[in-house]
């Protein structure tokens, strides 16, 4: 195969243009996230876990995006304190609840708001009291597997049968 310097230049130039486009797209995403915070009021929620939740992620109410996740930090008790920037056109009762959900089994995280029933509304800087942190899928799967094993062991103890030993003996 013959070496072609012109082709190498074109391939290199294409790679530089693609990389520049990627940086521009990334910067535009940050700009949109910053613009989404304009005309919004911040509220604070404290969670035990926020695994996979990032600044700029969606805050949803009834499946509609009504804000973005803002800054995150740890409090003195090592709990995650998250600022939620809620669109100023969205009013939430003070007894509203907030939870971190996953899109699908391994998808991205989002914050889901459940409105309360109080007449008084949240204001900028208020804290949402009712929170549910992120569920780690790996831990949930381990819990389901352990529950199944415990149930199978309980059934085996009650019947006096051990299906795992019978299967192994049948294979020998």
C-alpha positions in Angstrom: 0.0 0.0 0.0 1.3 3.4 -1.0 1.7 6.2 1.5 -0.4 9.2 0.5 0.5 12.5 2.4 -2.5 14.4 1.0 -4.9 11.8 2.4 -3.2 12.0 5.8 -3.7 15.8 5.9 -7.4 15.4 5.0 -7.9 12.7 7.7 -6.1 14.9 10.3 -8.1 18.0 9.3 -11.3 16.1 9.5 -10.4 14.8 13.0 -9.6 18.4 14.2 -12.9 19.7 12.8 -14.8 16.9 14.5 -13.1 17.5 17.8 -13.8 21.3 17.5 -17.5 20.5 16.8 -17.6 18.2 19.8 -16.2 21.0 22.0 -18.7 23.5 20.5 -21.6 21.1 21.2 -20.4 20.6 24.8 -20.1 24.3 25.4 -23.6 25.0 23.9 -25.0 22.4 26.3 -23.6 24.3 29.2 -24.9 27.6 27.9 -28.4 26.1 27.5 -28.2 24.7 31.1 -27.2 28.2 32.4 -29.9 29.9 30.4 -32.5 27.4 31.8 -31.6 28.7 35.3 -32.5 32.3 34.3 -36.1 33.0 35.3 -35.9 30.2 37.9 -36.0 30.2 41.7 -33.7 27.9 43.7 -35.0 25.4 46.3 -32.9 23.0 48.3 -33.4 19.3 49.0 -31.3 17.0 51.1 -30.8 13.3 50.1 -29.0 10.3 51.5 -27.7 9.4 48.0 -27.6 11.2 44.6 -25.6 8.6 42.7 -25.4 9.6 39.0 -27.2 12.9 39.4 -25.3 15.8 37.8 -25.7 19.6 37.5 -28.0 20.4 34.6 -30.1 17.2 34.8 -33.8 17.5 34.5 -36.3 18.4 37.2 -39.7 17.0 36.2 -43.3 17.5 37.4 -45.8 15.1 35.8 -43.2 14.1 33.2 -42.7 17.7 32.1 -39.3 19.4 32.6 -39.8 22.3 35.0 -36.3 23.0 36.0 -32.7 21.8 36.3 -30.4 20.4 39.0 -28.0 23.1 40.3 -25.1 22.9 42.7 -24.5 19.9 45.0 -22.5 19.7 48.2 -22.3 17.7 51.4 -23.7 18.9 54.7 -22.2 18.3 58.2 -23.9 14.9 58.4 -22.4 13.8 55.0 -25.8 14.0 53.3 -26.1 15.4 49.7 -27.6 18.9 49.5 -28.9 19.6 46.0 -30.1 23.0 44.7 -33.0 22.7 42.3 -33.7 25.6 39.9 -37.4 25.6 39.3 -38.9 27.6 36.5 -40.6 30.8 37.9 -43.8 29.8 36.1 -44.1 26.7 38.2 -45.5 27.1 41.8 -45.1 24.2 44.2 -46.8 23.7 47.6 -44.5 23.7 50.6 -45.4 20.1 51.4 -44.2 18.9 48.0 -41.9 15.8 47.8 -38.9 15.1 45.6 -37.3 11.9 44.5 -34.4 10.9 42.3 -35.4 8.5 39.5 -33.6 6.6 36.8 -34.7 6.6 33.1 -35.0 2.9 32.4 -32.8 0.3 34.1 -29.4 1.9 33.6 -30.4 5.3 32.2 -29.6 8.8 33.4 -31.0 10.3 36.6 -33.6 13.0 36.9 -35.4 14.7 39.8 -39.1 14.1 40.0 -41.4 16.4 42.0 -44.6 15.4 43.6 -46.8 18.4 44.5 -48.3 18.6 47.9 -51.7 20.0 48.9 -50.9 23.0 51.0 -52.0 26.5 49.9 -48.7 28.1 50.8 -46.1 27.9 48.0 -42.3 27.4 48.1 -40.2 30.5 47.7 -36.6 31.0 46.6 -34.3 29.4 49.1 -36.9 27.2 50.8 -36.2 23.5 51.6 -38.2 20.6 50.4 -38.6 18.4 53.4 -39.8 15.1 51.9 -37.1 13.5 49.8 -36.2 10.1 48.4 -32.6 9.5 47.3 -31.3 7.5 44.3 -31.7 3.8 44.2 -28.5 2.0 43.1 -29.5 -0.7 40.6 -26.7 -3.1 41.7 -27.8 -3.0 45.3 -31.5 -3.5 44.3 -30.5 -6.5 42.1 -28.5 -8.0 45.0 -31.5 -7.5 47.3 -33.8 -9.3 44.9 -31.3 -12.2 44.5 -30.8 -12.6 48.2 -34.6 -12.5 48.8 -35.0 -15.3 46.2 -32.2 -17.4 47.8 -33.8 -16.9 51.3 -37.2 -17.9 50.0 -35.8 -21.0 48.2 -33.9 -22.0 51.4 -37.0 -21.6 53.5 -39.0 -23.7 51.0 -36.3 -26.4 51.0 -36.2 -26.5 54.8 -40.0 -26.8 55.0 -40.2 -29.7 52.5 -36.9 -31.3 53.5 -35.8 -31.3 49.8 -32.7 -29.7 48.5 -33.1 -29.2 44.8 -29.5 -28.0 44.3 -28.1 -31.3 45.7 -30.6 -33.4 43.6 -29.6 -31.6 40.5 -25.9 -32.1 41.2 -26.4 -35.8 42.0 -28.4 -36.2 38.7 -25.5 -34.8 36.7 -22.9 -37.2 38.2 
